[in-house]
Amino acid sequence: MANEQQLSVGILGIGLHTYWEQFDGLKQQLENYLDVVVQRIESKSVNSVNFGLVDTIDRAFEVGRLCRSEEIDLLFVHTTTYALSATLLPILQRAKVPVIILNLSPEDAIDYENFNKLSDRRAMTGEWLRHCGACPVPEIGNVMSRLGIPFYEVTGLLDQQDACWQEVEDWISAAQVVKIMANNRLGAIGTYYSGMLDIYTDLTKQLGTFGGHIEILEIDELTAIRKTITKEQALLRVNDFYQDFDIRPDCNDEELLRAAYTSVALDQLVANYQLGSIAYYHKGIPGTDNEETITSIILGTSLLTARNIPVAGEYEIKNAQAMKIMDSLGAGGSFTEYYAMDYQDDVVLMGHDGPGHIQIADGKTKVRPLDVYHGKVGKGLAVEMQIKVGPVTLLSVVETQDGNLVLLFAEGESVEGPILKIGNTNSRYRFPIGARNFVQAWNQNGPAHHCAVGLGHQGSKLEKLAKLLGIQAIKVC
């Protein structure tokens, strides 16, 4: 699946070859610093390519060509000492991938007293150049800015305990999401929910922004596959249901078996089209085969969501994209919307009917029978879950007035307290700006009424993701 895409990261240092004959040992010291960077990045489970220390124009052209042949996705450039911007430009022009400048000092300060005790000016200058990595960064920033090349920088210490390494990790995570989205195949099954105007989106713009492919599918195909599933296959899936869910006593065997047929069929559909995410909706006509399919889809789509194939109901393609982003960050990504406001506890109640991300639930997700799917055709089984207590992030892919896409996000907390036991996903969220201010600030940015919720505070990664995609990120709180 698309989530298995491994990020390929290029790493190099830049320096000035003129220095090497002038200052004994300087090149070796700087190469040792570059090794620290390489080892740190290699520990992030990426495919890394070390291009070494680039110190001449000829080597820059050579490395630029290598960046293309190695098909790297992201390039880290460590400024070890002063280096000419002309040493880097040929690489940037040929690599054509996002570049992160690492301005990392070997120590938190120069030892001024011992520095000034050195025996001669040459030794002092060599020692100074060892700490001179910040020097070329403005020059590089100037060139990149004038040539329209996005400029991203991480400033800090080589010390692995320094906070800057979290920034490096966030860039890697964001780039990994870019690659997953660029290779993702989103299955759009059925049609839009008629009249729900906020969820309509420009599919070409979605592909132009995130990449990947959108496969338009009919519910009839899922129904046809469902008819080929054997009872033995369905019974095995019922066993899976009992392992993965808390099946409540009022769920009857017939409904579980009905859901199992659809679940196995969904797996087959996903395999046929190599889908990495899904948005679906079918209005349906009572008494038809398609109604049998659509009213038994929730358990299967919840299992898919837990397997890194997020499923959004109501044909909400924008939110399937948001869910895929959150899932690719390892945060989950469950379909949600406002339910109500609780002014006494200053929280917002949020959830949704349909599939939920059972991997980020607080305990086992309950399965309950519903006599009616509100606003939709038929009846059947539903999932009831609460997101794990702790920090969370909400994400919405917003389509703006000018037709562009924006990442809108808010960091908050899932908190304990009473929820509505109505067979839907349900959680209570508290935000640092308060429930009232959060809702107003969120709504002012014009999102659709759905969003994705994931675990942890993912804002730093989402901001970097937006930069890599060339779109805007808006933080509400």
C-alpha positions as CSV (number, residue, x, y, z in Angstrom):
1,M,0.0,0.0,0.0
2,A,1.0,3.7,-0.3
3,N,1.9,3.8,3.4
4,E,4.8,1.5,2.6
5,Q,6.6,4.2,0.6
6,Q,10.1,4.7,2.1
7,L,11.5,8.2,2.2
8,S,14.9,8.7,0.4
9,V,16.9,11.4,2.1
10,G,20.1,13.0,0.7
11,I,22.7,14.4,3.1
12,L,25.7,16.6,2.4
13,G,28.0,19.2,4.0
14,I,29.4,22.2,2.3
15,G,32.8,23.8,2.8
16,L,35.6,25.7,1.0
17,H,38.4,23.6,-0.5
18,T,40.9,26.6,-0.2
19,Y,40.9,26.1,3.6
20,W,42.2,22.5,3.6
21,E,45.8,23.3,2.8
22,Q,45.8,26.4,4.9
23,F,44.5,24.8,8.2
24,D,45.7,21.4,9.2
25,G,43.0,19.0,10.4
26,L,40.1,21.3,9.6
27,K,38.6,19.2,6.8
28,Q,38.7,16.1,9.0
29,Q,37.0,17.9,11.9
30,L,34.2,19.1,9.6
31,E,33.7,15.6,8.0
32,N,33.4,14.2,11.6
33,Y,30.6,16.7,12.2
34,L,28.9,15.7,9.0
35,D,29.1,12.1,10.2
36,V,27.2,13.0,13.3
37,V,24.4,14.5,11.1
38,V,24.3,11.4,8.9
39,Q,24.1,9.0,11.8
40,R,21.3,11.0,13.4
41,I,19.2,11.1,10.3
42,E,19.9,7.5,9.4
43,S,18.3,6.6,12.8
44,K,15.0,7.9,11.5
45,S,14.2,4.7,9.4
46,V,14.8,6.5,6.1
47,N,16.8,5.4,3.1
48,S,19.7,7.9,3.3
49,V,22.3,8.8,0.8
50,N,25.5,10.5,2.1
51,F,27.1,12.7,-0.6
52,G,29.9,13.8,1.7
53,L,31.5,17.2,2.0
54,V,31.0,19.3,-1.2
55,D,33.8,21.9,-1.4
56,T,34.2,22.7,-5.1
57,I,32.0,23.8,-8.1
58,D,32.9,20.6,-10.0
59,R,31.8,18.4,-7.1
60,A,28.6,20.4,-6.8
61,F,27.6,19.6,-10.4
62,E,28.5,16.0,-9.8
63,V,26.4,15.8,-6.6
64,G,23.5,17.5,-8.4
65,R,23.4,14.8,-11.0
66,L,23.7,12.1,-8.3
67,C,20.7,13.6,-6.5
68,R,18.6,13.0,-9.6
69,S,19.9,9.5,-10.2
70,E,19.4,8.5,-6.6
71,E,15.8,9.8,-6.8
72,I,16.0,11.5,-3.3
73,D,12.8,13.0,-1.9
74,L,14.5,15.5,0.6
75,L,17.9,17.0,0.9
76,F,19.7,18.1,4.1
77,V,22.6,20.5,3.7
78,H,24.9,21.0,6.7
79,T,26.9,24.2,6.6
80,T,30.0,23.0,8.3
81,T,31.9,26.3,7.8
82,Y,31.9,29.2,5.4
83,A,31.2,28.0,1.8
84,L,30.4,29.7,-1.4
85,S,26.7,29.8,-2.4
86,A,27.9,28.8,-5.9
87,T,29.0,25.5,-4.4
88,L,25.4,24.8,-3.5
89,L,23.3,26.3,-6.3
90,P,24.1,23.6,-9.0
91,I,22.9,21.0,-6.5
92,L,19.6,22.8,-5.8
93,Q,19.0,23.3,-9.5
94,R,19.4,19.7,-10.4
95,A,18.0,17.9,-7.3
96,K,14.7,19.8,-7.6
97,V,13.6,18.5,-4.1
98,P,12.9,20.4,-0.9
99,V,16.2,21.4,0.8
100,I,16.7,21.9,4.5
101,I,19.7,24.0,5.6
102,L,21.2,22.7,8.8
103,N,23.0,25.5,10.7
104,L,24.4,23.4,13.5
105,S,27.2,24.5,15.8
106,P,29.7,21.9,17.2
107,E,29.5,23.5,20.7
108,D,27.2,25.9,22.5
109,A,29.9,28.5,22.6
110,I,33.6,29.1,21.7
111,D,36.0,28.6,24.5
112,Y,37.2,32.2,24.3
113,E,39.9,31.9,27.0
114,N,41.7,28.9,25.4
115,F,41.0,30.2,21.9
116,N,43.0,33.3,22.7
117,K,45.8,31.3,24.2
118,L,46.5,29.5,20.9
119,S,50.1,29.8,19.6
120,D,49.6,31.7,16.4
121,R,47.0,33.5,14.3
122,R,46.7,30.6,11.8
123,A,45.7,28.1,14.5
124,M,43.2,30.7,15.8
125,T,41.7,31.2,12.4
126,G,41.4,27.4,11.9
127,E,39.6,27.1,15.2
128,W,37.3,30.0,14.3
129,L,36.4,28.4,11.0
130,R,35.4,25.2,12.9
131,H,32.7,27.2,14.5
132,C,31.8,29.2,11.4
133,G,28.8,27.2,10.1
134,A,26.4,30.1,10.5
135,C,28.4,32.3,8.2
136,P,27.2,31.2,4.8
137,V,23.6,30.8,5.7
138,P,22.5,34.4,4.9
139,E,24.3,34.2,1.5
140,I,22.5,30.9,0.7
141,G,19.2,32.3,1.9
142,N,19.7,35.4,-0.3
143,V,20.4,33.3,-3.4
144,M,17.5,30.9,-2.8
145,S,15.1,33.8,-2.2
146,R,16.1,35.7,-5.3
147,L,15.8,32.5,-7.5
148,G,12.4,31.5,-6.0
149,I,13.7,28.4,-4.3
150,P,12.0,27.8,-0.9
151,F,14.4,28.4,2.0
152,Y,14.0,26.2,5.1
153,E,16.5,26.3,7.9
154,V,17.1,24.4,11.2
155,T,19.4,26.2,13.6
156,G,20.9,24.7,16.7
157,L,23.6,22.3,18.0
158,L,25.1,19.1,16.8
159,D,24.4,17.8,20.3
160,Q,21.7,15.2,19.9
161,Q,19.9,16.5,23.0
162,D,19.3,19.9,21.3
163,A,15.7,20.8,20.5
164,C,16.7,21.4,16.8
165,W,16.7,17.6,16.2
166,Q,12.9,17.5,16.8
167,E,12.6,20.0,14.0
168,V,14.7,17.7,11.8
169,E,12.5,14.8,12.7
170,D,9.4,16.9,11.9
171,W,10.7,17.7,8.4
172,I,11.3,14.0,7.8
173,S,7.8,13.2,9.0
174,A,6.3,15.9,6.8
175,A,8.3,14.7,3.8
176,Q,7.2,11.1,4.4
177,V,3.6,12.3,4.3
178,V,4.2,14.1,1.0
179,K,5.5,10.9,-0.5
180,I,2.6,8.8,0.9
181,M,0.1,11.3,-0.5
182,A,1.8,11.5,-3.8
183,N,1.5,7.7,-4.2
184,N,-1.9,7.3,-2.6
185,R,-5.0,6.0,-4.4
186,L,-8.2,7.3,-3.0
187,G,-11.4,5.3,-3.9
188,A,-14.5,7.5,-4.3
189,I,-17.4,5.1,-4.0
190,G,-20.9,6.3,-4.8
191,T,-22.0,9.9,-5.0
192,Y,-22.1,13.1,-3.0
193,Y,-24.7,13.5,-0.2
194,S,-27.2,15.7,-2.1
195,G,-27.4,19.3,-0.8
196,M,-24.3,19.0,1.5
197,L,-22.6,21.8,-0.4
198,D,-19.6,22.3,1.8
199,I,-18.1,18.9,1.0
200,Y,-18.0,19.3,-2.8
201,T,-14.5,19.7,-4.0
202,D,-12.3,20.0,-7.2
203,L,-10.8,16.6,-7.7
204,T,-8.2,18.0,-10.1
205,K,-7.1,20.5,-7.5
206,Q,-6.8,17.7,-5.0
207,L,-4.5,15.7,-7.3
208,G,-2.6,18.8,-8.3
209,T,-1.9,19.6,-4.6
210,F,-1.4,16.2,-3.0
211,G,-0.6,14.0,-6.0
212,G,-1.8,10.4,-6.2
213,H,-4.9,9.2,-8.0
214,I,-8.6,9.2,-7.4
215,E,-10.5,6.2,-8.6
216,I,-14.2,6.8,-9.1
217,L,-16.1,3.7,-8.2
218,E,-19.7,2.5,-8.1
219,I,-21.4,0.9,-5.2
220,D,-22.6,-1.7,-7.6
221,E,-19.1,-3.0,-7.9
222,L,-18.8,-3.5,-4.2
223,T,-22.2,-5.2,-4.2
224,A,-21.1,-7.5,-7.0
225,I,-18.0,-8.5,-5.1
226,R,-20.1,-9.1,-2.0
227,K,-22.1,-11.7,-3.8
228,T,-19.0,-13.8,-4.5
229,I,-18.0,-14.0,-0.8
230,T,-18.5,-17.4,0.7
231,K,-20.2,-18.0,4.0
232,E,-16.9,-19.6,5.3
233,Q,-15.1,-16.3,4.5
234,A,-17.8,-14.3,6.2
235,L,-17.7,-16.5,9.3
236,L,-14.0,-16.1,9.7
237,R,-14.5,-12.3,9.5
238,V,-17.1,-12.5,12.3
239,N,-14.4,-14.1,14.4
240,D,-12.2,-11.1,13.6
241,F,-15.0,-8.8,14.7
242,Y,-15.1,-10.4,18.1
243,Q,-11.4,-10.0,18.4
244,D,-11.3,-6.3,17.3
245,F,-14.5,-5.0,18.7
246,D,-16.6,-5.2,21.9
247,I,-19.7,-6.8,20.4
248,R,-22.6,-5.8,22.6
249,P,-25.2,-8.5,23.6
250,D,-28.0,-6.9,21.6
251,C,-26.1,-7.4,18.3
252,N,-27.7,-10.4,16.5
253,D,-25.8,-13.0,14.5
254,E,-27.6,-12.2,11.3
255,E,-26.4,-8.5,11.4
256,L,-22.8,-9.6,12.2
257,L,-22.8,-12.0,9.3
258,R,-24.2,-9.3,7.0
259,A,-21.5,-6.9,8.0
260,A,-18.9,-9.7,7.6
261,Y,-19.8,-10.3,3.9
262,T,-19.4,-6.6,3.2
263,S,-16.1,-6.3,5.1
264,V,-14.5,-9.1,3.1
265,A,-15.8,-7.6,-0.1
266,L,-14.3,-4.2,0.9
267,D,-10.9,-5.9,1.4
268,Q,-11.2,-7.3,-2.1
269,L,-12.1,-3.9,-3.6
270,V,-9.2,-2.3,-1.9
271,A,-6.8,-5.0,-3.2
272,N,-8.2,-4.7,-6.8
273,Y,-7.5,-1.0,-6.9
274,Q,-4.6,-0.7,-4.4
275,L,-6.6,1.8,-2.5
276,G,-5.0,3.8,0.4
277,S,-8.1,5.7,1.5
278,I,-11.8,5.8,0.7
279,A,-14.7,8.3,0.7
280,Y,-18.1,6.8,0.2
281,Y,-21.8,7.5,0.2
282,H,-24.8,5.9,-1.4
283,K,-28.3,7.3,-1.0
284,G,-29.9,4.0,-1.7
285,I,-33.4,2.7,-2.3
286,P,-35.0,0.4,0.3
287,G,-35.1,-3.3,-0.6
288,T,-32.3,-3.3,-3.1
289,D,-29.0,-5.2,-3.1
290,N,-27.1,-1.9,-2.8
291,E,-29.0,-1.1,0.4
292,E,-27.9,-4.5,1.8
293,T,-24.3,-3.4,1.1
294,I,-24.4,0.2,2.3
295,T,-26.2,-0.6,5.5
296,S,-23.6,-3.2,6.5
297,I,-20.5,-1.3,5.7
298,I,-19.5,0.3,9.0
299,L,-17.6,-2.5,10.7
300,G,-15.6,-3.2,7.5
301,T,-14.7,0.4,7.0
302,S,-13.6,0.8,10.6
303,L,-11.3,-2.2,10.2
304,L,-9.8,-0.6,7.0
305,T,-9.3,2.7,8.9
306,A,-7.4,0.9,11.6
307,R,-5.2,-0.7,8.9
308,N,-4.0,2.7,7.5
309,I,-6.8,2.9,4.9
310,P,-8.9,5.7,6.4
311,V,-12.5,5.8,5.3
312,A,-14.7,8.9,5.3
313,G,-18.4,8.8,5.0
314,E,-20.7,11.2,3.2
315,Y,-18.3,11.2,0.2
316,E,-16.2,13.7,2.0
317,I,-13.1,13.5,-0.2
318,K,-11.4,16.5,1.4
319,N,-11.7,14.8,4.8
320,A,-10.4,11.5,3.5
321,Q,-7.3,13.4,2.5
322,A,-7.1,15.0,6.0
323,M,-7.5,11.6,7.6
324,K,-4.8,10.1,5.3
325,I,-2.5,12.9,6.4
326,M,-3.1,12.3,10.1
327,D,-2.8,8.5,9.6
328,S,0.5,9.0,7.7
329,L,1.9,10.9,10.7
330,G,1.1,7.9,12.9
331,A,-1.6,9.9,14.7
332,G,-4.6,8.0,13.6
333,G,-7.2,10.2,11.8
334,S,-10.8,9.6,12.6
335,F,-13.9,11.1,11.0
336,T,-15.5,13.8,13.2
337,E,-17.7,16.9,13.4
338,Y,-19.2,19.1,16.0
339,Y,-22.0,17.5,18.0
340,A,-22.7,20.1,20.7
341,M,-21.2,22.6,23.1
342,D,-20.8,22.0,26.8
343,Y,-20.4,25.5,28.3
344,Q,-20.3,24.1,31.9
345,D,-17.1,22.1,31.3
346,D,-15.9,24.4,28.4
347,V,-15.6,21.5,26.0
348,V,-16.8,20.7,22.5
349,L,-18.5,17.4,21.9
350,M,-17.4,15.9,18.6
351,G,-17.9,12.6,16.8
352,H,-19.7,11.1,13.8
353,D,-21.7,8.1,12.7
354,G,-20.1,5.6,10.4
355,P,-16.5,4.2,10.6
356,G,-14.1,5.2,13.4
357,H,-10.4,4.7,13.9
358,I,-10.5,1.9,16.4
359,Q,-6.7,2.0,17.0
360,I,-7.0,5.4,18.7
361,A,-10.0,4.5,20.8
362,D,-10.1,4.5,24.5
363,G,-10.5,0.8,25.0
364,K,-12.3,-1.6,22.7
365,T,-14.7,0.0,20.3
366,K,-18.3,-1.0,21.0
367,V,-20.6,-2.4,18.3
368,R,-24.3,-1.5,18.7
369,P,-27.4,-2.1,16.6
370,L,-29.3,0.9,15.3
371,D,-32.9,0.8,14.3
372,V,-32.2,3.8,11.9
373,Y,-29.2,5.4,10.4
374,H,-30.2,9.0,10.9
375,G,-30.3,10.9,7.6
376,K,-29.5,7.8,5.6
377,V,-31.2,4.7,4.4
378,G,-31.8,1.5,6.4
379,K,-30.5,0.2,9.7
380,G,-27.7,-2.0,11.0
381,L,-24.7,-2.1,13.2
382,A,-22.7,0.9,14.3
383,V,-19.5,1.6,16.2
384,E,-19.3,3.6,19.4
385,M,-15.9,4.8,20.6
386,Q,-14.2,7.6,22.5
387,I,-10.8,9.0,21.4
388,K,-8.0,8.2,23.9
389,V,-7.6,10.9,26.6
390,G,-4.7,13.2,26.0
391,P,-3.4,15.7,23.4
392,V,-5.1,15.7,20.0
393,T,-5.0,17.6,16.7
394,L,-7.9,18.4,14.5
395,L,-7.2,18.8,10.8
396,S,-9.3,20.0,7.9
397,V,-8.4,20.3,4.2
398,V,-10.2,23.6,3.3
399,E,-11.0,24.7,-0.2
400,T,-10.9,28.5,-0.3
401,Q,-12.7,31.1,-2.4
402,D,-9.9,31.2,-4.9
403,G,-10.0,27.4,-5.3
404,N,-6.8,26.7,-3.4
405,L,-6.4,24.2,-0.6
406,V,-5.4,25.1,2.9
407,L,-4.5,22.9,5.9
408,L,-6.5,24.2,8.9
409,F,-5.5,22.7,12.3
410,A,-6.0,23.1,16.0
411,E,-4.3,21.4,18.9
412,G,-6.3,20.5,22.0
413,E,-7.0,17.7,24.4
414,S,-9.4,14.8,24.6
415,V,-10.7,14.9,28.1
416,E,-12.7,12.5,30.3
417,G,-16.4,13.0,31.0
418,P,-19.8,11.8,30.0
419,I,-20.4,11.1,26.3
420,L,-23.6,10.3,24.3
421,K,-24.0,6.5,24.1
422,I,-25.8,6.5,20.8
423,G,-23.8,4.1,18.7
424,N,-21.5,6.8,17.2
425,T,-18.0,8.0,17.8
426,N,-18.0,10.5,20.6
427,S,-15.4,12.6,22.5
428,R,-15.0,15.7,24.6
429,Y,-12.3,18.2,23.4
430,R,-10.9,21.1,25.4
431,F,-8.9,23.8,23.6
432,P,-6.4,26.4,25.1
433,I,-8.5,29.3,23.8
434,G,-11.8,27.9,25.2
435,A,-14.7,26.2,23.5
436,R,-16.5,29.3,22.4
437,N,-13.4,31.0,20.9
438,F,-12.2,27.8,19.3
439,V,-15.5,27.2,17.5
440,Q,-15.7,30.8,16.3
441,A,-12.0,30.9,15.1
442,W,-12.4,27.5,13.4
443,N,-15.6,28.5,11.6
444,Q,-14.1,31.8,10.4
445,N,-11.7,29.9,8.2
446,G,-14.5,28.3,6.2
447,P,-13.9,24.6,6.6
448,A,-16.4,21.9,5.8
449,H,-18.3,20.6,8.8
450,H,-16.1,17.4,8.9
451,C,-12.5,17.2,10.1
452,A,-10.0,14.5,11.1
453,V,-8.9,14.0,14.7
454,G,-5.6,12.3,15.6
455,L,-3.5,11.7,18.7
456,G,-0.8,14.1,19.8
457,H,0.1,17.6,18.9
458,Q,1.0,17.5,15.2
459,G,1.0,21.2,14.4
460,S,4.8,21.6,13.8
461,K,4.7,18.7,11.3
462,L,1.5,20.0,9.6
463,E,3.1,23.4,9.1
464,K,6.2,21.8,7.5
465,L,3.9,19.6,5.4
466,A,2.1,22.7,4.0
467,K,5.5,24.3,3.2
468,L,6.6,21.2,1.3
469,L,3.3,21.2,-0.6
470,G,3.4,24.9,-1.3
471,I,0.1,25.6,0.4
472,Q,-0.9,27.6,3.5
473,A,-1.3,26.2,7.0
474,I,-3.5,28.0,9.5
475,K,-3.2,27.3,13.2
476,V,-6.3,28.1,15.2
477,C,-4.8,27.1,18.5
